[in-house]
Amino acid sequence: MAERRKYGKKFCKYTEMKVDFIDYKNVEILKLSMSERGKIMPRRLTGNSKSSQEMVENAIKRARHMALVPYIVNTKNVTEAAFSR
């Protein structure tokens, strides 16, 4: 028999917030799908839908290119947030 889950089902945050398009300029929304080191979190951890995950990935990559979000974070200062300025 299959084991039951010990945790609740994850739901997409972006569909709950009724966001149609994820813009690269809105860094606060992008923080929801990034780790403390600035990496893109996978769908299985965030619970995003496929379409919103693709929009998040494109937006984060564009924000990195425009220097709104860092590519890498200094590993010596991991305790600080990746987005502190």
C-alpha positions in Angstrom: 0.0 0.0 0.0 1.2 3.5 -0.7 2.1 5.7 2.2 0.0 8.7 3.0 1.5 12.2 2.8 2.3 13.8 6.1 2.1 17.3 4.7 -0.6 19.2 2.9 -0.8 19.7 -0.9 1.1 22.8 -2.1 -0.8 25.4 -4.1 0.5 27.9 -6.6 1.0 31.3 -4.8 0.7 33.2 -8.0 -2.7 31.8 -9.0 -3.9 32.5 -5.4 -2.8 36.1 -5.8 -4.4 36.2 -9.2 -1.3 37.4 -11.0 -1.6 37.1 -14.8 1.9 38.1 -15.7 5.1 38.0 -13.6 7.2 41.0 -14.4 11.0 41.1 -13.9 10.8 44.6 -12.4 8.8 43.4 -9.4 11.5 41.9 -7.3 9.3 41.4 -4.3 7.2 38.8 -6.2 10.3 37.1 -7.5 11.6 36.6 -4.0 8.9 34.1 -3.3 10.5 31.6 -5.8 14.1 32.2 -4.9 16.3 30.7 -2.2 18.4 32.7 0.2 21.4 32.2 -2.1 19.5 33.6 -5.1 18.8 30.3 -6.8 15.5 29.5 -8.6 13.5 27.1 -6.5 12.0 24.1 -8.3 8.3 23.5 -8.7 8.2 20.6 -6.3 9.3 22.8 -3.5 7.3 26.0 -4.3 4.1 24.3 -5.6 3.9 26.6 -8.6 1.9 25.7 -11.7 3.8 25.0 -14.9 2.9 28.2 -16.6 3.7 30.4 -13.6 7.0 28.6 -13.0 8.0 29.3 -16.6 7.1 32.9 -16.2 9.1 33.1 -12.9 12.1 31.6 -14.5 12.1 34.0 -17.4 11.5 37.0 -15.1 14.3 36.0 -12.7 16.7 35.5 -15.6 15.8 38.9 -17.1 16.1 40.5 -13.6 19.6 39.0 -13.3 20.6 40.3 -16.7 19.3 43.8 -15.7 21.2 43.5 -12.3 18.1 43.7 -10.2 18.8 40.3 -8.7 22.3 38.9 -8.1 23.6 35.9 -10.1 25.6 34.6 -7.1 25.7 35.5 -3.4 28.9 35.5 -1.4 28.8 32.2 0.5 30.6 33.8 3.5 27.6 36.0 4.2 24.9 33.5 3.6 23.1 34.6 6.8 22.2 37.9 5.1 19.4 38.0 2.6 20.4 37.8 -1.0 18.4 40.9 -1.8 19.6 43.3 0.9 21.0 46.6 -0.4 
